Structures are given as C-alpha cells and as structure tokens.
Amino acid sequence: MRAVIQRVDYAKVSINNKTYSKIDKGILVFVCICNDDTEKDLEYIARKIINMRIFSDKDGKFSLSLKDIKGECLIVSQFTLAADTKKGNRPSYFYAMEPKKAEPMVEEFINIIKNEKINTKSGLFGADMKIELTNSGPVTINIDSKTK
C-alpha cells in the first residue's frame, strides 16, 4: 500500500463542480492499494497516519500527531501512486489492485481511521475528482507499507 500524506489547513473534494467532502486542519491522504496488499498493510499505514508527529507544538517542533491536535482526515483513493515509470513515457499501473478488490479495501482503511475517533471524510472511489487544498508547511510525506 502506498500513501502520500499532506498536512493541510483545509482540503476539499469536488465532483461535477459540487463539494463532496471537506476538512479543516488535519491530513489529506492519497492512497493506493497494490496487488499484494492485505489488512496488515492497511493497519500499518493507518497507524502511521494517526500517530505521525508532523504538527508543531508551542515551540514550533514537530511533536504532535493528528490525534493530539484532534485534526481531521480526508482520504482519496489514487491508483496512480502505483505508477511504474521504468519503460517509456506512459506509466504502467500493473501494481495497482483491480478496482473491484481495491474499493472494499479502501473502505476498510477509512473505517480503521474512523474507529480511532478521527473525524474522517473521503473522496468517491473511481470518480473524477477535483482536490483543493492548502498545504501547511508545506509538509508532504510518502509512505509505502512494503518498506517498513
């Protein structure tokens, strides 16, 4: 499983020019379920997101987590994180799990985070979405469950 997390002051998902979901201070997460991912991968990435200390304390040091600040989480499925760019100029998405299997895993991932009492919103799986955000910092971090 691959994820890109961005610390945000605000993030919004729009579909067909209408707001679908939005959050205030927290984390925007782009996730990709890969062919060989299991529930352990989902749990690993969820724990990282919830507990990663990327929010500043009163001294300006990164010592607070999403849980500590009672921040929000916006999760957007993005199969393009599985892009293989080794050959040519057209990325291959061979490593991305097929949508019928990936969608329930994304839903399970969302529920893992919700179960930790994090206010969690999401995009719509497979939809053409527009993402608007204000990255705070900027802070952007890549996580891959296979490189733990």
N, C-alpha and C positions, 0 to 999 in steps of 0.2 A: 504494500500500500504506500502510496506517495501522497504527501500533503505539502502545500505551501500555505504558511500562516502569515497574516499581516496584522500588526497591531493597528487598530483604527479608532478614530474618534467618531466615525459614522460610516455605515455601509448600507447599500440598498440594492435589491434585485428588482428589475422591472421586466415585465413580459408584455409585449404588444403595447408599449408606452404606458402601462399601468403598474403602479407599485405592487409587487407581490409580497415582499417582506423587507424589513429594515431593522437595523440595530443602532444603538448609540455606542458608547465606549466599550471596546472589547476586542474580539479577534474575528477576522474574516478568514475562513478556511476553504481552500480549494482542495478537493480530494479526488483521488483516482484509485479505484480498486483494480488490482492486477490479477492476472490469471491464477496465480498460486496463492492468493491471499486467503486467510482463514480468520476466524473470530479473534484469534490471538493478535493478529495484525491490527484489527480494529481497536482492540483494547489498548494495545501499545501506543498507537497514535493518539487515541482519546486521552490517555493518562498524560502523555507529553503535553498536549494542548492545554489541558486543565491546570497542570501543575508547573508549566514552564514559567520561570521568573523573568518576564520581559516588560513588566510595568515598574515605573520608577517609584521609589519611596520618597519621603520628605527631603532626603539628601540628594535626590537625583540618581540614585543607584538602582540598577535592575534587581530588585529583591522581592517583588510582589508578583503573584500569579493571577490568572483570570479569576480564580476562586477568591483570592484575597481581596480583590477590588470589587467583587460582585459584578463583574463585567458580563457582557452578552457575547454570544457566539452566532455567527452566520456561516452556514455550511453550504457550499456549492460544489456539486459534482462536476469534475472536469477531466474527461478521459484523455485529453491531450497531454496531461502530465506523464503519460506512458510513452510519449514520442521517442522513437529510435531514429536518430538523425545521422547514423553512420554512413549510409549509402545515399548518394544523390541529394536532391534538394526537396524531395517530397517525403515528409516524415512517415514512418510506419508506426501503426498503433497495435502491433501484434501482441504486445504485453498487456494491453487493457482487457479486462474481463468483458465478455459479451454482455450487452445491456440487460437481458432477461435475468442474468445471475447477479449482475452488479447492483441493480436497483434495490433489491431487498437488503443487500449488504450495506449500502449507503444509509438506508432507513434504520438498520440496526446500529450503525455508527452514530447517527443522530440521537437515537434513544439512549445509548451509553452515556453521552454527554448530558442529555436532559435528566437522566437518572441521578446525576451528580448535583442536581439543583442549580444548573446553569440555565439562564434564560436563553434558549436556543431556537433559532429560526433557520430556514433553509431556502434554497432555490427549488426549482421544479426539474426533476430528473429528465434529461433529454430535451428540454425546452431551449429555444433560442433566447438567451437572457442577456440583458444589459446590466453590468455591475458598475455602480457608482460608489466611490469610497474616498475617504480622507485618511491616508496612511499617516500614522503618528510616529514621528521619529526621523526618517522612516525606519520601521523595523519589519523586515521580511525574512522568514526562515523556512528552509526546505527540510522536510523530514521524510525519511524512507525507512519503513519497518524492516527492510532486509539488511540495513547497515547498522543495526543496533549493537 
